[in-house]
Amino acid sequence: MRRTLFLIPHEAFGLPVFGIGWVLIALACLVVFRCYVGVRRGNSLASIVGSEGLLWGIFAAVVVLMLPRVELTNLDGQPVGMAIRGYGMMLLAAITSAVALAAHRAKRKGIDPEIILSMAPWAFFGGILGARVFFVIQYRDQFIGSTLGETLGNMLRFTEGGLVVYGSFIGGFLAVAFFVFRHRLSLLQLGDVIVPCLFLGLFLGRIGCLFNGCCYGGRCEDASYALRFPPRSPVYERQLRSGELLGFRFDQTTMKIQSVEGGTLADLAGIKVDSKLDALAEDPTFLEMAPRNIPSEEARLGIFATIDGKRYQWGPDVLPKTALPVYPAQLISSFSGLLMCLVLCGLSRFSMRDGMLMMAGFSAYAIMRFVLELVRVDELGQFGTKLSISQIVSLIVLASSVVGALWIRVTHRPVAESVKSAGE
């Protein structure tokens, strides 16, 4: 896990990096370059601005109004800059590679690659928005701050993780559908071009999840394939708050200690089975000794437990250096995505009805995600079932894809027949 690759400082050469500063200048240069490439390919400047101007304007507004709100601060509340996350960089790599592959596939299918480049900002913005909205709705209690600005800032920190793949599919699909409708294109043909590329993005995106420590698997034996995450990672914090990392387990209903593992912090502290857990929470008093030249998120907390009226306290220096081993869910998902990309690209060489490859990709991901949820433990059962929200959505997507495939089979002829009919 490497959550932060490096930190962009709050200022550079006396000019703010965010707001009216260096990032806005870089965005302006990118827009000029995009227009130059489009004009070189025979498109008019007016058409480029008309098609993409709104999206670039939104990006500029985000740079000026939103990014300054998501800078990291130290323990005294002073801004120290923006962290460049491993998750965010892999997300960027995923988007770039997926768009490049889609442009290549479009050209092979006889579609102007410029359509893909014009569509990409819409798919990106819709996908990110959908992924974040899905996550915020699912874990809404985590984002509530003391003020509206703090709450919005928490919601906007998507480069730190907190994007749901299904949300990105839904948001991206709606944005692409709008683009297709606006330009009177074939959704089925473009779907066949794009869907295999999404799995390439999934391959790289899940590596980002590994950097971030999110989307982790359940506990497993300490084997060669197991992963151990460091302090402040989601799985470390979860194991710490559950008491598992301290060495004891308790009944969530009665709050009775059910087991204490020998040689652990709990055992060394003298905690006994059948004792009653009154409280278990993070201990912020250790923050007073933390350095002030680092972001507050890097300062480690201690933890305390009150058991049978007695208070136990452990500081960050005595807590375990890593979490207990878990299944490598991120790697399983990542390499499954790469495999599906290769399979779908291979299938696209065979003649089939427009849209069938897209439906095959949707079905494959639904099955793959349903099975993956058996390994992951970061989502709880929903609606009175043991199924996570992702498993429920998987069933809906699978059913919809089967219906869509049947509809395509009934209403559309194979490509070969269509070409032959047109020739006659």
C-alpha positions as CSV (number, residue, x, y, z in Angstrom):
1,M,0.0,0.0,0.0
2,R,1.2,3.5,-0.9
3,R,-1.6,5.9,-0.5
4,T,0.4,9.1,-1.1
5,L,3.0,9.2,-3.8
6,F,4.0,12.8,-3.1
7,L,2.6,16.1,-1.9
8,I,2.1,19.1,-4.0
9,P,2.9,22.2,-1.9
10,H,0.3,24.9,-1.1
11,E,2.3,27.5,-3.0
12,A,5.1,27.4,-5.7
13,F,7.1,30.5,-6.4
14,G,4.7,32.7,-4.5
15,L,1.7,31.6,-6.6
16,P,-1.0,29.3,-5.3
17,V,-1.0,25.9,-7.0
18,F,-4.8,25.7,-6.9
19,G,-7.5,28.2,-7.4
20,I,-6.3,31.0,-9.7
21,G,-2.9,29.4,-10.0
22,W,-0.7,26.9,-11.7
23,V,-3.2,24.1,-12.2
24,L,-5.6,26.5,-14.0
25,I,-2.7,27.6,-16.3
26,A,-2.0,23.9,-17.1
27,L,-5.7,23.3,-17.8
28,A,-5.7,26.2,-20.2
29,C,-2.7,24.8,-22.0
30,L,-4.4,21.4,-22.3
31,V,-7.5,23.0,-23.8
32,V,-5.3,24.8,-26.4
33,F,-3.5,21.5,-27.2
34,R,-6.8,19.7,-27.6
35,C,-8.1,22.3,-30.0
36,Y,-4.9,22.2,-32.0
37,V,-5.1,18.4,-32.4
38,G,-8.8,18.6,-33.4
39,V,-8.1,21.3,-36.0
40,R,-5.2,19.3,-37.4
41,R,-7.6,16.4,-37.9
42,G,-10.0,18.5,-39.9
43,N,-12.5,19.6,-37.3
44,S,-13.5,23.2,-36.9
45,L,-12.7,25.1,-33.8
46,A,-16.3,26.1,-33.4
47,S,-17.4,22.4,-33.4
48,I,-14.8,21.5,-30.8
49,V,-15.8,24.3,-28.5
50,G,-19.5,23.5,-29.1
51,S,-19.0,19.9,-28.3
52,E,-16.6,20.1,-25.3
53,G,-16.7,23.7,-24.1
54,L,-19.2,23.0,-21.3
55,L,-17.1,20.1,-20.0
56,W,-13.9,22.1,-20.0
57,G,-15.7,25.0,-18.3
58,I,-16.8,22.6,-15.5
59,F,-13.3,21.4,-15.1
60,A,-12.0,25.0,-14.8
61,A,-14.7,25.7,-12.1
62,V,-13.6,22.6,-10.1
63,V,-10.0,23.9,-10.2
64,V,-10.9,27.4,-9.1
65,L,-13.7,26.7,-6.6
66,M,-13.3,23.1,-5.4
67,L,-9.7,22.0,-5.3
68,P,-8.6,24.6,-2.7
69,R,-11.2,23.1,-0.4
70,V,-9.6,19.6,-0.5
71,E,-6.1,20.5,0.4
72,L,-4.6,18.6,3.3
73,T,-3.9,20.4,6.6
74,N,-1.7,19.7,9.5
75,L,-2.9,19.2,13.0
76,D,-3.1,23.0,13.5
77,G,-5.4,23.4,10.5
78,Q,-2.8,25.0,8.2
79,P,-2.9,23.9,4.6
80,V,0.1,21.8,3.5
81,G,-0.9,21.0,-0.1
82,M,-2.6,18.3,-2.1
83,A,-1.6,14.7,-1.9
84,I,-1.1,12.9,-5.2
85,R,-2.5,9.5,-4.4
86,G,-1.5,6.2,-5.9
87,Y,-5.2,5.6,-6.4
88,G,-5.6,8.8,-8.3
89,M,-2.6,8.2,-10.6
90,M,-3.8,4.7,-11.4
91,L,-7.3,6.1,-12.1
92,L,-5.7,8.5,-14.5
93,A,-3.7,5.7,-16.1
94,A,-6.9,3.6,-16.4
95,I,-8.8,6.4,-18.1
96,T,-6.0,7.2,-20.5
97,S,-5.4,3.6,-21.5
98,A,-9.1,2.8,-21.9
99,V,-9.6,5.8,-24.2
100,A,-6.5,5.0,-26.3
101,L,-7.7,1.4,-26.7
102,A,-11.2,2.6,-27.6
103,A,-9.8,4.9,-30.2
104,H,-7.8,2.1,-31.7
105,R,-10.8,-0.3,-31.7
106,A,-13.0,2.4,-33.2
107,K,-10.7,2.9,-36.1
108,R,-10.6,-0.9,-36.8
109,K,-14.4,-0.9,-36.8
110,G,-14.6,2.0,-39.3
111,I,-15.6,4.6,-36.7
112,D,-13.8,8.0,-36.6
113,P,-11.5,7.9,-33.5
114,E,-12.3,11.6,-33.1
115,I,-15.7,10.5,-31.9
116,I,-14.1,8.6,-29.0
117,L,-12.0,11.6,-28.1
118,S,-15.0,13.9,-28.1
119,M,-17.0,11.4,-26.0
120,A,-14.2,10.7,-23.5
121,P,-14.7,13.9,-21.4
122,W,-18.4,13.1,-21.1
123,A,-17.7,9.5,-20.1
124,F,-15.1,10.6,-17.7
125,F,-17.2,13.2,-15.9
126,G,-20.3,11.0,-15.9
127,G,-18.3,8.0,-14.7
128,I,-16.6,9.9,-11.8
129,L,-19.8,11.6,-10.8
130,G,-21.8,8.4,-10.8
131,A,-19.1,6.4,-9.0
132,R,-18.8,9.1,-6.3
133,V,-22.5,9.6,-5.9
134,F,-23.0,5.8,-5.5
135,F,-20.3,5.7,-2.8
136,V,-21.6,8.8,-1.0
137,I,-25.1,7.4,-0.9
138,Q,-23.9,4.0,0.3
139,Y,-21.7,5.4,3.0
140,R,-23.3,8.8,3.6
141,D,-22.7,8.8,7.4
142,Q,-18.9,9.0,6.8
143,F,-19.1,12.4,4.9
144,I,-21.1,14.5,7.3
145,G,-19.0,17.3,8.6
146,S,-19.5,20.1,11.1
147,T,-20.3,22.6,8.3
148,L,-21.7,22.4,4.8
149,G,-18.3,23.3,3.3
150,E,-16.6,20.5,5.2
151,T,-19.3,18.0,4.1
152,L,-18.8,19.0,0.5
153,G,-15.0,18.8,0.8
154,N,-15.3,15.3,2.2
155,M,-17.5,14.3,-0.8
156,L,-15.1,15.7,-3.3
157,R,-12.0,13.8,-2.1
158,F,-12.5,11.1,-4.8
159,T,-8.7,10.8,-5.5
160,E,-8.3,9.2,-2.1
161,G,-10.6,6.4,-3.0
162,G,-14.3,6.0,-2.5
163,L,-15.5,5.3,-6.1
164,V,-17.9,2.5,-6.8
165,V,-17.3,0.7,-10.2
166,Y,-21.1,0.2,-10.7
167,G,-21.7,3.8,-10.1
168,S,-19.1,4.7,-12.7
169,F,-20.7,2.3,-15.2
170,I,-24.1,3.9,-14.6
171,G,-22.9,7.5,-14.7
172,G,-20.6,6.9,-17.6
173,F,-23.3,5.0,-19.6
174,L,-25.9,7.8,-19.1
175,A,-23.3,10.4,-20.1
176,V,-22.3,8.4,-23.2
177,A,-26.0,7.7,-24.1
178,F,-26.6,11.5,-24.0
179,F,-23.7,12.1,-26.3
180,V,-24.8,9.3,-28.6
181,F,-28.4,10.7,-28.7
182,R,-27.1,14.2,-29.3
183,H,-24.9,13.2,-32.2
184,R,-27.3,10.5,-33.6
185,L,-24.8,7.6,-33.3
186,S,-25.3,3.9,-32.8
187,L,-25.2,3.0,-29.1
188,L,-24.9,-0.7,-29.9
189,Q,-21.9,-0.2,-32.2
190,L,-20.1,2.1,-29.8
191,G,-20.9,-0.1,-26.9
192,D,-19.1,-3.0,-28.6
193,V,-16.1,-0.8,-29.1
194,I,-16.0,0.7,-25.6
195,V,-17.0,-2.1,-23.2
196,P,-13.8,-4.3,-23.6
197,C,-11.8,-1.1,-22.8
198,L,-13.6,-0.6,-19.5
199,F,-12.1,-3.9,-18.3
200,L,-8.6,-2.5,-19.1
201,G,-9.5,0.5,-17.0
202,L,-10.7,-1.9,-14.3
203,F,-7.3,-3.8,-14.4
204,L,-5.4,-0.6,-13.6
205,G,-8.0,1.0,-11.4
206,R,-7.9,-2.0,-9.0
207,I,-4.2,-1.6,-8.7
208,G,-5.1,1.9,-7.4
209,C,-7.3,0.3,-4.8
210,L,-4.3,-1.8,-3.7
211,F,-2.3,1.5,-3.3
212,N,-5.2,3.0,-1.3
213,G,-5.9,0.0,0.8
214,C,-9.7,0.0,0.0
215,C,-11.9,-2.8,-1.5
216,Y,-10.0,-5.3,0.7
217,G,-10.6,-8.9,1.3
218,G,-11.6,-10.9,4.4
219,R,-9.3,-12.5,6.9
220,C,-7.2,-15.4,5.8
221,E,-4.3,-17.5,6.9
222,D,-0.8,-15.9,6.7
223,A,0.1,-17.4,3.3
224,S,2.2,-16.2,0.4
225,Y,-0.8,-14.6,-1.4
226,A,-2.0,-12.8,1.7
227,L,-1.8,-9.0,2.1
228,R,-0.9,-7.1,5.3
229,F,-1.8,-3.4,5.3
230,P,-0.1,-0.7,7.4
231,P,-1.6,1.6,10.1
232,R,-4.2,4.2,8.9
233,S,-5.4,1.8,6.1
234,P,-9.1,1.0,6.1
235,V,-8.6,-2.7,7.0
236,Y,-6.1,-1.8,9.8
237,E,-8.6,0.6,11.4
238,R,-11.4,-1.8,11.0
239,Q,-9.5,-4.6,12.7
240,L,-8.4,-2.2,15.4
241,R,-11.9,-1.0,16.2
242,S,-13.2,-4.5,16.3
243,G,-10.6,-5.6,18.9
244,E,-9.3,-8.2,16.5
245,L,-6.0,-6.5,16.1
246,L,-5.6,-6.2,19.9
247,G,-6.2,-9.9,20.2
248,F,-9.8,-10.3,21.5
249,R,-13.3,-10.9,20.1
250,F,-16.6,-9.8,21.6
251,D,-20.3,-10.4,21.0
252,Q,-21.9,-7.4,19.4
253,T,-25.1,-7.9,21.3
254,T,-24.0,-8.7,24.9
255,M,-20.6,-7.0,24.6
256,K,-19.0,-10.0,26.4
257,I,-15.4,-10.9,25.5
258,Q,-15.7,-14.3,23.7
259,S,-12.0,-15.1,23.2
260,V,-8.5,-13.7,23.9
261,E,-5.6,-14.9,21.8
262,G,-2.4,-15.7,23.7
263,G,0.6,-13.4,23.4
264,T,-1.5,-10.5,22.0
265,L,-1.8,-7.0,23.5
266,A,-5.1,-8.0,25.1
267,D,-3.6,-11.1,26.7
268,L,-0.5,-9.2,28.0
269,A,-2.9,-6.6,29.5
270,G,-4.7,-9.3,31.5
271,I,-8.1,-9.1,29.7
272,K,-10.1,-12.2,30.4
273,V,-12.9,-14.1,28.6
274,D,-16.5,-13.3,29.8
275,S,-15.4,-9.7,30.8
276,K,-17.8,-7.0,29.6
277,L,-16.6,-4.5,27.0
278,D,-17.9,-1.0,28.0
279,A,-16.1,1.0,25.4
280,L,-13.6,0.7,22.6
281,A,-12.6,3.8,20.7
282,E,-9.6,5.7,19.2
283,D,-7.5,7.7,21.7
284,P,-6.7,11.2,20.3
285,T,-4.5,12.2,23.3
286,F,-1.5,10.8,21.4
287,L,-1.9,13.4,18.7
288,E,-0.4,16.0,21.1
289,M,3.0,14.2,20.6
290,A,2.7,13.9,16.8
291,P,4.8,16.1,14.5
292,R,3.3,19.3,13.0
293,N,5.1,19.2,9.7
294,I,3.0,16.4,8.3
295,P,-0.7,16.2,7.1
296,S,-3.0,15.4,10.0
297,E,-4.1,12.2,8.3
298,E,-0.6,10.7,8.8
299,A,-0.6,11.3,12.6
300,R,-1.3,8.0,14.3
301,L,-3.9,7.6,17.0
302,G,-3.9,5.3,20.0
303,I,-6.8,3.3,21.2
304,F,-8.4,2.6,24.6
305,A,-10.8,0.0,25.9
306,T,-12.9,0.1,29.0
307,I,-13.6,-3.4,30.3
308,D,-15.4,-4.2,33.5
309,G,-14.9,-0.6,34.5
310,K,-11.2,-0.7,34.0
311,R,-9.5,1.5,31.3
312,Y,-6.8,0.0,29.0
313,Q,-4.8,2.2,26.8
314,W,-2.4,1.5,23.9
315,G,-0.3,4.1,22.0
316,P,0.7,4.0,18.4
317,D,4.2,2.9,19.4
318,V,3.0,-0.4,20.9
319,L,0.2,-1.2,18.4
320,P,1.0,-3.8,15.6
321,K,3.0,-2.6,12.7
322,T,0.6,-4.1,10.1
323,A,-3.0,-5.4,10.0
324,L,-3.7,-9.1,10.1
325,P,-3.5,-10.9,6.7
326,V,-6.4,-10.6,4.3
327,Y,-7.3,-12.1,0.9
328,P,-5.8,-10.1,-2.1
329,A,-9.3,-9.0,-3.4
330,Q,-7.8,-6.0,-5.3
331,L,-5.4,-8.2,-7.2
332,I,-8.1,-10.8,-7.9
333,S,-10.4,-8.2,-9.4
334,S,-7.5,-6.5,-11.3
335,F,-6.3,-9.6,-13.1
336,S,-9.9,-10.7,-13.7
337,G,-10.4,-7.4,-15.5
338,L,-7.3,-7.9,-17.7
339,L,-8.5,-11.4,-18.6
340,M,-12.0,-10.1,-19.6
341,C,-10.4,-7.4,-21.7
342,L,-8.4,-9.9,-23.6
343,V,-11.3,-12.3,-24.0
344,L,-13.7,-9.6,-25.3
345,C,-11.1,-8.2,-27.6
346,G,-10.6,-11.7,-29.0
347,L,-14.4,-12.2,-29.4
348,S,-14.7,-8.9,-31.3
349,R,-12.8,-10.5,-34.2
350,F,-15.8,-12.8,-34.8
351,S,-18.9,-11.6,-36.7
352,M,-21.9,-11.1,-34.4
353,R,-24.9,-8.8,-34.0
354,D,-24.2,-5.2,-32.9
355,G,-24.5,-4.9,-29.1
356,M,-23.9,-8.6,-28.3
357,L,-20.3,-8.0,-27.2
358,M,-21.5,-5.2,-24.9
359,M,-24.1,-7.4,-23.3
360,A,-21.5,-10.2,-22.9
361,G,-19.2,-7.7,-21.1
362,F,-22.0,-6.5,-18.8
363,S,-22.9,-10.1,-17.9
364,A,-19.3,-11.2,-17.3
365,Y,-18.7,-8.3,-14.9
366,A,-22.0,-9.0,-13.1
367,I,-20.9,-12.6,-12.5
368,M,-17.3,-11.6,-11.7
369,R,-18.4,-9.0,-9.1
370,F,-21.0,-11.2,-7.5
371,V,-18.3,-13.8,-6.8
372,L,-15.7,-11.2,-5.7
373,E,-18.1,-10.0,-3.0
374,L,-17.7,-13.4,-1.4
375,V,-14.0,-12.5,-0.8
376,R,-14.5,-8.9,0.2
377,V,-15.9,-7.9,3.6
378,D,-16.1,-4.1,3.3
379,E,-19.8,-4.1,2.4
380,L,-22.7,-5.3,4.7
381,G,-25.8,-7.2,3.7
382,Q,-28.7,-5.0,2.5
383,F,-32.5,-5.1,2.7
384,G,-32.6,-7.8,5.3
385,T,-30.4,-10.2,3.2
386,K,-26.8,-11.3,3.3
387,L,-26.2,-9.9,-0.2
388,S,-24.2,-6.7,-0.5
389,I,-25.5,-3.8,-2.5
390,S,-23.0,-4.7,-5.3
391,Q,-24.3,-8.3,-5.4
392,I,-27.9,-7.0,-5.7
393,V,-26.9,-4.7,-8.5
394,S,-25.0,-7.6,-10.1
395,L,-28.2,-9.7,-10.3
396,I,-30.1,-6.7,-11.8
397,V,-27.3,-6.1,-14.4
398,L,-27.1,-9.8,-15.3
399,A,-30.9,-10.1,-15.8
400,S,-30.9,-6.9,-17.8
401,S,-28.0,-8.0,-20.0
402,V,-29.7,-11.3,-20.7
403,V,-32.9,-9.5,-21.7
404,G,-30.9,-7.1,-23.8
405,A,-29.1,-9.9,-25.6
406,L,-32.4,-11.7,-26.4
407,W,-33.8,-8.4,-27.7
408,I,-30.8,-7.9,-29.9
409,R,-31.0,-11.4,-31.2
410,V,-34.7,-11.0,-32.1
411,T,-34.6,-7.5,-33.6
412,H,-31.1,-7.3,-35.2
413,R,-29.5,-9.4,-37.9
414,P,-25.9,-10.5,-37.7
415,V,-23.3,-8.1,-39.2
416,A,-22.5,-10.5,-42.1
417,E,-26.1,-10.7,-43.1
418,S,-26.5,-7.0,-42.9
419,V,-23.5,-6.4,-45.2
420,K,-24.8,-9.0,-47.7
421,S,-28.3,-7.5,-47.7
422,A,-26.8,-4.0,-48.3
423,G,-24.7,-5.4,-51.2
424,E,-27.8,-6.9,-52.9
